[in-house]
Amino acid sequence: MKLREYPRLGERVYEQRLENGLLVRVVVKPGFAKTYGFLAVDYGSIDTAFSVNGVAYTSPMGVAHYLEHKMFDMPGGGSAMQEFSRYGGNPNAFTSYDITAYHVECTDHVLENLAILLDFVHTPYFTTESVEKERGIIAQEIRMYEDSADSQVYETLFAATFAHHPIRSSIAGTVESIGAITEKTLYDCYHAFYTPCNEMFCVVGDVDPAEIVRLAEAHTPATGGGGILRDYGPPEAMTPLTSRVCRTMELSMPTFALSFKAEPAAYGPDSMRQELVGELAAECLVGESSPLYARLYTENIIDADFSCGYEGLKGVAMLTAGGDSDDPEVVAQAILEEAVRLRDTGISQELFDQLKRSALGRRIRSLDSFESICYRMCAYHFEGVNYFDFPDVFAQVTREEVEDFLHRTVQPSRMALSMIVPKGQTPQLLPKGV
């Protein structure tokens, strides 16, 4: 077992790759009563086209999310939730665009709870009847998202921004797409992705790392799988599919989200560096400490819910911003003008250093959350990155890199704007493809 020490973070990580390919990482927290176990699968909603050992598959939208729901069913009609309740475990799960994760928090019976977590994720049990029953539950969840302006404004934005990449589609799919999911669909996707070599098991707490490794060896399959090739479609052009989209919903004031397409990062350490550069670029442009944010907020053009950031997935990347505003077009134009100003004057070194310290501090503070540690360690591992290297990467990022990213990315030709306005207002749409 390897021990990696990170003095700047005050963290020690024990790591071992099992013979079946599963990577186990343990962050020991002496004296803490809580233990957090996290089993992540490198499989998300964007993984709809793939091949395994030369056999090609195309699955309906929403399968990864559907699988997450069904994994809690156990043979014999039982449920993993019932097993956790016997030992006081608090389990949950989620599906994102690029990852599916199952986790449990507990203070007692730690090994029993972690064993249940490993067992149920590696015990697929789907029947025609149970798959059909779940269809109605997930359809209700989809309709709930469809009624949420916060969800719809970003789903609409991604569909406008990208022409081919499966990020265009909702994580849960549509009522129509889940209608095509069968018992066989779930088993095919499960056997393709739910393999030890495509997973990571992370535990944070006052535990014995060697004991966690022995547990993982006893409760995971003997073989690791592999051979997955993913297909996200042809490379994206840097211009959006559609520059403006607008729809109406029942809400009190308009909400919006905008994106600027960026070149996707390469797999490996460069992906973390680009993420940090993009994060700092967004903060310098229109983050809470920027001059533009202060002006827009003082003039009541945006409110405290406004946010900005960088988003990157396999094959795509973008700088985003969004919130509520009576005139989203004014916000978008102000951001474009600020990018021109920064191109001409540059980012002040004082502001850059301040934002860099602030961004580093936020990440360090996030290590107080066991869930955040587990999620970030797993998600970054799937991108070929050791998450705890972030202080060193931050130290290397320069103001010139951030300025160059802004100059290349924040261009009118790369921008898409999604707006949702109250019913009764007339949407102002540009022609498709503009």
Secondary structure as the mmCIF struct_conf table of DSSP 4:
data_model
#
loop_
_struct_conf.conf_type_id
_struct_conf.id
_struct_conf.beg_label_comp_id
_struct_conf.beg_label_asym_id
_struct_conf.beg_label_seq_id
_struct_conf.end_label_comp_id
_struct_conf.end_label_asym_id
_struct_conf.end_label_seq_id
STRN STRN1 LYS A 2 TYR A 6
TURN_TY1_P TURN_TY1_P1 PRO A 7 GLY A 10
STRN STRN2 GLU A 11 ARG A 17
TURN_TY1_P TURN_TY1_P2 GLU A 19 ASN A 20
BEND BEND1 GLY A 21 GLY A 21
STRN STRN3 LEU A 23 VAL A 28
TURN_TY1_P TURN_TY1_P3 PRO A 30 GLY A 31
BEND BEND2 ALA A 33 ALA A 33
STRN STRN4 THR A 35 VAL A 41
BEND BEND3 ASP A 42 ASP A 42
TURN_TY1_P TURN_TY1_P4 SER A 45 ILE A 46
STRN STRN5 ALA A 49 VAL A 52
TURN_TY1_P TURN_TY1_P5 ASN A 53 GLY A 54
STRN STRN6 VAL A 55 THR A 58
TURN_TY1_P TURN_TY1_P6 MET A 61 GLY A 62
HELX_RH_AL_P HELX_RH_AL_P1 VAL A 63 LYS A 70
TURN_TY1_P TURN_TY1_P7 MET A 71 PHE A 72
STRN STRN7 ASP A 73 ASP A 73
HELX_RH_3T_P HELX_RH_3T_P1 PRO A 75 GLY A 77
STRN STRN8 SER A 79 SER A 79
HELX_RH_AL_P HELX_RH_AL_P2 ALA A 80 ARG A 86
TURN_TY1_P TURN_TY1_P8 TYR A 87 GLY A 88
STRN STRN9 ASN A 90 THR A 95
BEND BEND4 TYR A 97 ASP A 98
STRN STRN10 THR A 100 CYS A 106
BEND BEND5 THR A 107 ASP A 108
HELX_RH_AL_P HELX_RH_AL_P3 VAL A 110 VAL A 121
TURN_TY1_P TURN_TY1_P9 HIS A 122 HIS A 122
HELX_RH_AL_P HELX_RH_AL_P4 THR A 128 GLU A 146
TURN_TY1_P TURN_TY1_P10 ASP A 147 ASP A 147
HELX_RH_AL_P HELX_RH_AL_P5 ALA A 149 THR A 161
BEND BEND6 ALA A 163 HIS A 165
HELX_RH_3T_P HELX_RH_3T_P2 PRO A 166 ARG A 168
BEND BEND7 SER A 169 SER A 169
TURN_TY1_P TURN_TY1_P11 ILE A 171 ALA A 172
HELX_RH_AL_P HELX_RH_AL_P6 VAL A 175 ILE A 178
TURN_TY1_P TURN_TY1_P12 GLY A 179 ALA A 180
HELX_RH_AL_P HELX_RH_AL_P7 GLU A 183 PHE A 193
BEND BEND8 THR A 195 THR A 195
HELX_RH_3T_P HELX_RH_3T_P3 PRO A 196 ASN A 198
STRN STRN11 GLU A 199 GLY A 205
BEND BEND9 ASP A 206 ASP A 206
HELX_RH_AL_P HELX_RH_AL_P8 PRO A 209 ALA A 218
TURN_TY1_P TURN_TY1_P13 HIS A 219 HIS A 219
BEND BEND10 THR A 220 THR A 220
BEND BEND11 ALA A 222 ALA A 222
STRN STRN12 ILE A 228 ARG A 230
BEND BEND12 PRO A 234 PRO A 234
HELX_LH_PP_P HELX_LH_PP_P1 PRO A 235 ALA A 237
BEND BEND13 MET A 238 THR A 239
BEND BEND14 LEU A 241 LEU A 241
BEND BEND15 SER A 243 SER A 243
STRN STRN13 ARG A 244 MET A 249
BEND BEND16 GLU A 250 GLU A 250
BEND BEND17 SER A 252 MET A 253
STRN STRN14 THR A 255 ALA A 262
HELX_LH_PP_P HELX_LH_PP_P2 GLU A 263 ALA A 266
BEND BEND18 TYR A 267 GLY A 268
HELX_RH_AL_P HELX_RH_AL_P9 PRO A 269 VAL A 286
BEND BEND19 GLY A 287 GLY A 287
TURN_TY1_P TURN_TY1_P14 GLU A 288 SER A 289
BEND BEND20 SER A 290 SER A 290
HELX_RH_AL_P HELX_RH_AL_P10 PRO A 291 THR A 298
TURN_TY1_P TURN_TY1_P15 GLU A 299 ASN A 300
BEND BEND21 ILE A 301 ILE A 302
TURN_TY1_P TURN_TY1_P16 ALA A 304 ASP A 305
STRN STRN15 SER A 307 LEU A 313
TURN_TY1_P TURN_TY1_P17 LYS A 314 GLY A 315
STRN STRN16 VAL A 316 ASP A 324
BEND BEND22 ASP A 326 ASP A 326
HELX_RH_AL_P HELX_RH_AL_P11 PRO A 328 THR A 345
HELX_RH_AL_P HELX_RH_AL_P12 GLN A 349 SER A 366
TURN_TY1_P TURN_TY1_P18 LEU A 367 ASP A 368
HELX_RH_AL_P HELX_RH_AL_P13 PHE A 370 HIS A 381
TURN_TY1_P TURN_TY1_P19 PHE A 382 GLY A 384
HELX_RH_3T_P HELX_RH_3T_P4 TYR A 387 ASP A 389
HELX_RH_AL_P HELX_RH_AL_P14 PHE A 390 GLN A 396
HELX_RH_AL_P HELX_RH_AL_P15 ARG A 399 THR A 409
BEND BEND23 VAL A 410 VAL A 410
HELX_RH_3T_P HELX_RH_3T_P5 PRO A 412 ARG A 414
STRN STRN17 MET A 415 PRO A 422
TURN_TY1_P TURN_TY1_P20 LYS A 423 GLY A 424
BEND BEND24 GLN A 425 GLN A 425
HELX_LH_PP_P HELX_LH_PP_P3 THR A 426 PRO A 427
HELX_LH_PP_P HELX_LH_PP_P4 LEU A 430 PRO A 431
TURN_TY1_P TURN_TY1_P21 LYS A 432 GLY A 433
#
